[in-house]
Amino acid sequence: MIKRNYAKSFEGFKTRIFSKITSLTLIQYINKFILNREIHNLKASII
């Protein structure tokens, strides 16, 4: 998911990692509890 590090500081890098983890967790939550889909199916998420 992260091919290059474009962050100017370590704080920016940590923020980028945290936002990716948070977005994946939110997609999994929406798929599982709201749309009743499988958790591992991220390519077809929320569409």
PDB file with SEQRES, HELIX, SHEET and CRYST1 records, atoms N, CA, C and O in Angstrom:
SEQRES   1 A   47  MET ILE LYS ARG ASN TYR ALA LYS SER PHE GLU GLY PHE          
SEQRES   2 A   47  LYS THR ARG ILE PHE SER LYS ILE THR SER LEU THR LEU          
SEQRES   3 A   47  ILE GLN TYR ILE ASN LYS PHE ILE LEU ASN ARG GLU ILE          
SEQRES   4 A   47  HIS ASN LEU LYS ALA SER ILE ILE                              
HELIX    1 AA1 PHE A   10  TYR A   29  1                                  20    
HELIX    2 AA2 ILE A   30  ILE A   34  3                                   5    
CRYST1    1.000    1.000    1.000  90.00  90.00  90.00 P 1           1          
ATOM      1  N   MET A   1       0.805  -1.188   0.000  1.00  0.00           N  
ATOM      2  CA  MET A   1       0.000   0.000   0.000  1.00  0.00           C  
ATOM      3  C   MET A   1       0.858   1.266   0.000  1.00  0.00           C  
ATOM      4  O   MET A   1       0.518   2.249  -0.659  1.00  0.00           O  
ATOM      5  N   ILE A   2       1.936   1.241   0.717  1.00  0.00           N  
ATOM      6  CA  ILE A   2       2.813   2.409   0.742  1.00  0.00           C  
ATOM      7  C   ILE A   2       4.057   2.070  -0.065  1.00  0.00           C  
ATOM      8  O   ILE A   2       4.922   1.325   0.396  1.00  0.00           O  
ATOM      9  N   LYS A   3       4.141   2.614  -1.258  1.00  0.00           N  
ATOM     10  CA  LYS A   3       5.278   2.319  -2.120  1.00  0.00           C  
ATOM     11  C   LYS A   3       6.427   3.288  -1.878  1.00  0.00           C  
ATOM     12  O   LYS A   3       7.590   2.886  -1.853  1.00  0.00           O  
ATOM     13  N   ARG A   4       6.100   4.561  -1.701  1.00  0.00           N  
ATOM     14  CA  ARG A   4       7.108   5.571  -1.421  1.00  0.00           C  
ATOM     15  C   ARG A   4       6.659   6.396  -0.231  1.00  0.00           C  
ATOM     16  O   ARG A   4       5.466   6.574   0.015  1.00  0.00           O  
ATOM     17  N   ASN A   5       7.622   6.883   0.483  1.00  0.00           N  
ATOM     18  CA  ASN A   5       7.325   7.723   1.631  1.00  0.00           C  
ATOM     19  C   ASN A   5       7.484   9.183   1.217  1.00  0.00           C  
ATOM     20  O   ASN A   5       8.605   9.673   1.087  1.00  0.00           O  
ATOM     21  N   TYR A   6       6.371   9.875   1.012  1.00  0.00           N  
ATOM     22  CA  TYR A   6       6.407  11.275   0.617  1.00  0.00           C  
ATOM     23  C   TYR A   6       6.285  12.222   1.809  1.00  0.00           C  
ATOM     24  O   TYR A   6       6.232  13.439   1.636  1.00  0.00           O  
ATOM     25  N   ALA A   7       6.241  11.677   2.987  1.00  0.00           N  
ATOM     26  CA  ALA A   7       6.113  12.514   4.178  1.00  0.00           C  
ATOM     27  C   ALA A   7       7.414  13.270   4.429  1.00  0.00           C  
ATOM     28  O   ALA A   7       8.507  12.741   4.225  1.00  0.00           O  
ATOM     29  N   LYS A   8       7.276  14.495   4.868  1.00  0.00           N  
ATOM     30  CA  LYS A   8       8.449  15.328   5.148  1.00  0.00           C  
ATOM     31  C   LYS A   8       9.012  15.077   6.539  1.00  0.00           C  
ATOM     32  O   LYS A   8      10.166  15.407   6.814  1.00  0.00           O  
ATOM     33  N   SER A   9       8.204  14.497   7.412  1.00  0.00           N  
ATOM     34  CA  SER A   9       8.654  14.231   8.773  1.00  0.00           C  
ATOM     35  C   SER A   9       8.102  12.889   9.228  1.00  0.00           C  
ATOM     36  O   SER A   9       7.255  12.291   8.564  1.00  0.00           O  
ATOM     37  N   PHE A  10       8.595  12.431  10.364  1.00  0.00           N  
ATOM     38  CA  PHE A  10       8.106  11.173  10.913  1.00  0.00           C  
ATOM     39  C   PHE A  10       6.660  11.310  11.373  1.00  0.00           C  
ATOM     40  O   PHE A  10       5.895  10.348  11.307  1.00  0.00           O  
ATOM     41  N   GLU A  11       6.279  12.500  11.839  1.00  0.00           N  
ATOM     42  CA  GLU A  11       4.886  12.740  12.229  1.00  0.00           C  
ATOM     43  C   GLU A  11       3.960  12.584  11.027  1.00  0.00           C  
ATOM     44  O   GLU A  11       2.875  12.014  11.151  1.00  0.00           O  
ATOM     45  N   GLY A  12       4.374  13.080   9.875  1.00  0.00           N  
ATOM     46  CA  GLY A  12       3.576  12.920   8.666  1.00  0.00           C  
ATOM     47  C   GLY A  12       3.462  11.468   8.254  1.00  0.00           C  
ATOM     48  O   GLY A  12       2.405  11.025   7.802  1.00  0.00           O  
ATOM     49  N   PHE A  13       4.548  10.725   8.408  1.00  0.00           N  
ATOM     50  CA  PHE A  13       4.536   9.297   8.087  1.00  0.00           C  
ATOM     51  C   PHE A  13       3.594   8.543   9.012  1.00  0.00           C  
ATOM     52  O   PHE A  13       2.818   7.698   8.564  1.00  0.00           O  
ATOM     53  N   LYS A  14       3.663   8.852  10.320  1.00  0.00           N  
ATOM     54  CA  LYS A  14       2.765   8.201  11.280  1.00  0.00           C  
ATOM     55  C   LYS A  14       1.307   8.532  10.977  1.00  0.00           C  
ATOM     56  O   LYS A  14       0.434   7.672  11.097  1.00  0.00           O  
ATOM     57  N   THR A  15       1.046   9.768  10.589  1.00  0.00           N  
ATOM     58  CA  THR A  15      -0.315  10.169  10.256  1.00  0.00           C  
ATOM     59  C   THR A  15      -0.825   9.405   9.046  1.00  0.00           C  
ATOM     60  O   THR A  15      -1.986   8.999   9.010  1.00  0.00           O  
ATOM     61  N   ARG A  16       0.032   9.209   8.060  1.00  0.00           N  
ATOM     62  CA  ARG A  16      -0.362   8.470   6.860  1.00  0.00           C  
ATOM     63  C   ARG A  16      -0.678   7.011   7.187  1.00  0.00           C  
ATOM     64  O   ARG A  16      -1.675   6.471   6.708  1.00  0.00           O  
ATOM     65  N   ILE A  17       0.155   6.380   7.991  1.00  0.00           N  
ATOM     66  CA  ILE A  17      -0.081   4.988   8.390  1.00  0.00           C  
ATOM     67  C   ILE A  17      -1.376   4.886   9.194  1.00  0.00           C  
ATOM     68  O   ILE A  17      -2.185   3.990   8.959  1.00  0.00           O  
ATOM     69  N   PHE A  18      -1.570   5.799  10.137  1.00  0.00           N  
ATOM     70  CA  PHE A  18      -2.770   5.783  10.972  1.00  0.00           C  
ATOM     71  C   PHE A  18      -4.033   5.969  10.137  1.00  0.00           C  
ATOM     72  O   PHE A  18      -5.044   5.314  10.388  1.00  0.00           O  
ATOM     73  N   SER A  19      -3.982   6.855   9.148  1.00  0.00           N  
ATOM     74  CA  SER A  19      -5.170   7.086   8.322  1.00  0.00           C  
ATOM     75  C   SER A  19      -5.488   5.880   7.454  1.00  0.00           C  
ATOM     76  O   SER A  19      -6.661   5.584   7.228  1.00  0.00           O  
ATOM     77  N   LYS A  20      -4.471   5.172   6.961  1.00  0.00           N  
ATOM     78  CA  LYS A  20      -4.715   3.967   6.169  1.00  0.00           C  
ATOM     79  C   LYS A  20      -5.332   2.861   7.023  1.00  0.00           C  
ATOM     80  O   LYS A  20      -6.269   2.190   6.589  1.00  0.00           O  
ATOM     81  N   ILE A  21      -4.815   2.672   8.220  1.00  0.00           N  
ATOM     82  CA  ILE A  21      -5.367   1.650   9.116  1.00  0.00           C  
ATOM     83  C   ILE A  21      -6.806   1.997   9.496  1.00  0.00           C  
ATOM     84  O   ILE A  21      -7.674   1.124   9.525  1.00  0.00           O  
ATOM     85  N   THR A  22      -7.054   3.268   9.785  1.00  0.00           N  
ATOM     86  CA  THR A  22      -8.395   3.695  10.157  1.00  0.00           C  
ATOM     87  C   THR A  22      -9.378   3.517   9.010  1.00  0.00           C  
ATOM     88  O   THR A  22     -10.504   3.068   9.225  1.00  0.00           O  
ATOM     89  N   SER A  23      -8.967   3.863   7.792  1.00  0.00           N  
ATOM     90  CA  SER A  23      -9.883   3.729   6.658  1.00  0.00           C  
ATOM     91  C   SER A  23     -10.199   2.270   6.362  1.00  0.00           C  
ATOM     92  O   SER A  23     -11.344   1.939   6.055  1.00  0.00           O  
ATOM     93  N   LEU A  24      -9.207   1.395   6.449  1.00  0.00           N  
ATOM     94  CA  LEU A  24      -9.467  -0.026   6.225  1.00  0.00           C  
ATOM     95  C   LEU A  24     -10.390  -0.596   7.294  1.00  0.00           C  
ATOM     96  O   LEU A  24     -11.274  -1.397   6.991  1.00  0.00           O  
ATOM     97  N   THR A  25     -10.189  -0.188   8.533  1.00  0.00           N  
ATOM     98  CA  THR A  25     -11.051  -0.648   9.617  1.00  0.00           C  
ATOM     99  C   THR A  25     -12.485  -0.164   9.420  1.00  0.00           C  
ATOM    100  O   THR A  25     -13.432  -0.917   9.643  1.00  0.00           O  
ATOM    101  N   LEU A  26     -12.643   1.076   9.009  1.00  0.00           N  
ATOM    102  CA  LEU A  26     -13.976   1.622   8.775  1.00  0.00           C  
ATOM    103  C   LEU A  26     -14.678   0.902   7.627  1.00  0.00           C  
ATOM    104  O   LEU A  26     -15.870   0.611   7.723  1.00  0.00           O  
ATOM    105  N   ILE A  27     -13.960   0.610   6.545  1.00  0.00           N  
ATOM    106  CA  ILE A  27     -14.541  -0.131   5.420  1.00  0.00           C  
ATOM    107  C   ILE A  27     -14.970  -1.518   5.865  1.00  0.00           C  
ATOM    108  O   ILE A  27     -16.047  -1.982   5.489  1.00  0.00           O  
ATOM    109  N   GLN A  28     -14.143  -2.186   6.661  1.00  0.00           N  
ATOM    110  CA  GLN A  28     -14.504  -3.515   7.150  1.00  0.00           C  
ATOM    111  C   GLN A  28     -15.732  -3.451   8.051  1.00  0.00           C  
ATOM    112  O   GLN A  28     -16.593  -4.328   7.976  1.00  0.00           O  
ATOM    113  N   TYR A  29     -15.828  -2.445   8.892  1.00  0.00           N  
ATOM    114  CA  TYR A  29     -16.987  -2.292   9.773  1.00  0.00           C  
ATOM    115  C   TYR A  29     -18.260  -2.077   8.956  1.00  0.00           C  
ATOM    116  O   TYR A  29     -19.285  -2.706   9.218  1.00  0.00           O  
ATOM    117  N   ILE A  30     -18.188  -1.187   7.967  1.00  0.00           N  
ATOM    118  CA  ILE A  30     -19.365  -0.918   7.129  1.00  0.00           C  
ATOM    119  C   ILE A  30     -19.772  -2.164   6.364  1.00  0.00           C  
ATOM    120  O   ILE A  30     -20.959  -2.477   6.279  1.00  0.00           O  
ATOM    121  N   ASN A  31     -18.799  -2.881   5.804  1.00  0.00           N  
ATOM    122  CA  ASN A  31     -19.115  -4.109   5.071  1.00  0.00           C  
ATOM    123  C   ASN A  31     -19.771  -5.142   5.970  1.00  0.00           C  
ATOM    124  O   ASN A  31     -20.755  -5.765   5.570  1.00  0.00           O  
ATOM    125  N   LYS A  32     -19.259  -5.338   7.159  1.00  0.00           N  
ATOM    126  CA  LYS A  32     -19.738  -6.408   8.032  1.00  0.00           C  
ATOM    127  C   LYS A  32     -21.079  -6.080   8.685  1.00  0.00           C  
ATOM    128  O   LYS A  32     -21.998  -6.899   8.651  1.00  0.00           O  
ATOM    129  N   PHE A  33     -21.200  -4.911   9.270  1.00  0.00           N  
ATOM    130  CA  PHE A  33     -22.356  -4.625  10.116  1.00  0.00           C  
ATOM    131  C   PHE A  33     -23.458  -3.823   9.428  1.00  0.00           C  
ATOM    132  O   PHE A  33     -24.609  -3.883   9.863  1.00  0.00           O  
ATOM    133  N   ILE A  34     -23.150  -3.088   8.389  1.00  0.00           N  
ATOM    134  CA  ILE A  34     -24.178  -2.290   7.731  1.00  0.00           C  
ATOM    135  C   ILE A  34     -24.642  -2.950   6.431  1.00  0.00           C  
ATOM    136  O   ILE A  34     -25.844  -3.040   6.180  1.00  0.00           O  
ATOM    137  N   LEU A  35     -23.704  -3.409   5.606  1.00  0.00           N  
ATOM    138  CA  LEU A  35     -24.060  -3.996   4.315  1.00  0.00           C  
ATOM    139  C   LEU A  35     -24.130  -5.515   4.341  1.00  0.00           C  
ATOM    140  O   LEU A  35     -24.499  -6.133   3.342  1.00  0.00           O  
ATOM    141  N   ASN A  36     -23.781  -6.127   5.471  1.00  0.00           N  
ATOM    142  CA  ASN A  36     -23.801  -7.590   5.643  1.00  0.00           C  
ATOM    143  C   ASN A  36     -23.001  -8.329   4.569  1.00  0.00           C  
ATOM    144  O   ASN A  36     -23.466  -9.319   4.004  1.00  0.00           O  
ATOM    145  N   ARG A  37     -21.819  -7.843   4.303  1.00  0.00           N  
ATOM    146  CA  ARG A  37     -20.908  -8.486   3.361  1.00  0.00           C  
ATOM    147  C   ARG A  37     -19.750  -9.104   4.124  1.00  0.00           C  
ATOM    148  O   ARG A  37     -19.617  -8.925   5.335  1.00  0.00           O  
ATOM    149  N   GLU A  38     -18.913  -9.837   3.394  1.00  0.00           N  
ATOM    150  CA  GLU A  38     -17.724 -10.422   4.001  1.00  0.00           C  
ATOM    151  C   GLU A  38     -16.698  -9.325   4.286  1.00  0.00           C  
ATOM    152  O   GLU A  38     -16.618  -8.335   3.558  1.00  0.00           O  
ATOM    153  N   ILE A  39     -15.924  -9.507   5.338  1.00  0.00           N  
ATOM    154  CA  ILE A  39     -14.926  -8.507   5.726  1.00  0.00           C  
ATOM    155  C   ILE A  39     -13.772  -8.444   4.729  1.00  0.00           C  
ATOM    156  O   ILE A  39     -13.259  -7.363   4.442  1.00  0.00           O  
ATOM    157  N   HIS A  40     -13.366  -9.587   4.206  1.00  0.00           N  
ATOM    158  CA  HIS A  40     -12.166  -9.633   3.370  1.00  0.00           C  
ATOM    159  C   HIS A  40     -12.385  -9.094   1.964  1.00  0.00           C  
ATOM    160  O   HIS A  40     -11.425  -8.997   1.200  1.00  0.00           O  
ATOM    161  N   ASN A  41     -13.601  -8.742   1.597  1.00  0.00           N  
ATOM    162  CA  ASN A  41     -13.895  -8.310   0.236  1.00  0.00           C  
ATOM    163  C   ASN A  41     -13.771  -6.787   0.121  1.00  0.00           C  
ATOM    164  O   ASN A  41     -14.780  -6.093   0.008  1.00  0.00           O  
ATOM    165  N   LEU A  42     -12.549  -6.270   0.149  1.00  0.00           N  
ATOM    166  CA  LEU A  42     -12.339  -4.823   0.131  1.00  0.00           C  
ATOM    167  C   LEU A  42     -12.457  -4.223  -1.261  1.00  0.00           C  
ATOM    168  O   LEU A  42     -12.759  -3.036  -1.386  1.00  0.00           O  
ATOM    169  N   LYS A  43     -12.226  -5.010  -2.317  1.00  0.00           N  
ATOM    170  CA  LYS A  43     -12.306  -4.451  -3.667  1.00  0.00           C  
ATOM    171  C   LYS A  43     -13.729  -4.060  -4.029  1.00  0.00           C  
ATOM    172  O   LYS A  43     -13.934  -3.119  -4.796  1.00  0.00           O  
ATOM    173  N   ALA A  44     -14.698  -4.755  -3.496  1.00  0.00           N  
ATOM    174  CA  ALA A  44     -16.103  -4.442  -3.778  1.00  0.00           C  
ATOM    175  C   ALA A  44     -16.728  -3.717  -2.600  1.00  0.00           C  
ATOM    176  O   ALA A  44     -17.918  -3.875  -2.329  1.00  0.00           O  
ATOM    177  N   SER A  45     -15.948  -2.940  -1.917  1.00  0.00           N  
ATOM    178  CA  SER A  45     -16.441  -2.300  -0.699  1.00  0.00           C  
ATOM    179  C   SER A  45     -17.316  -1.094  -1.008  1.00  0.00           C  
ATOM    180  O   SER A  45     -16.966  -0.261  -1.843  1.00  0.00           O  
ATOM    181  N   ILE A  46     -18.416  -1.009  -0.354  1.00  0.00           N  
ATOM    182  CA  ILE A  46     -19.324   0.136  -0.322  1.00  0.00           C  
ATOM    183  C   ILE A  46     -19.861   0.524  -1.704  1.00  0.00           C  
ATOM    184  O   ILE A  46     -20.502   1.566  -1.832  1.00  0.00           O  
ATOM    185  N   ILE A  47     -19.626  -0.255  -2.700  1.00  0.00           N  
ATOM    186  CA  ILE A  47     -20.106   0.092  -4.053  1.00  0.00           C  
ATOM    187  C   ILE A  47     -21.405  -0.621  -4.319  1.00  0.00           C  
ATOM    188  O   ILE A  47     -21.982  -0.471  -5.396  1.00  0.00           O  
TER     189      ILE A  47                                                      
END                                                                             
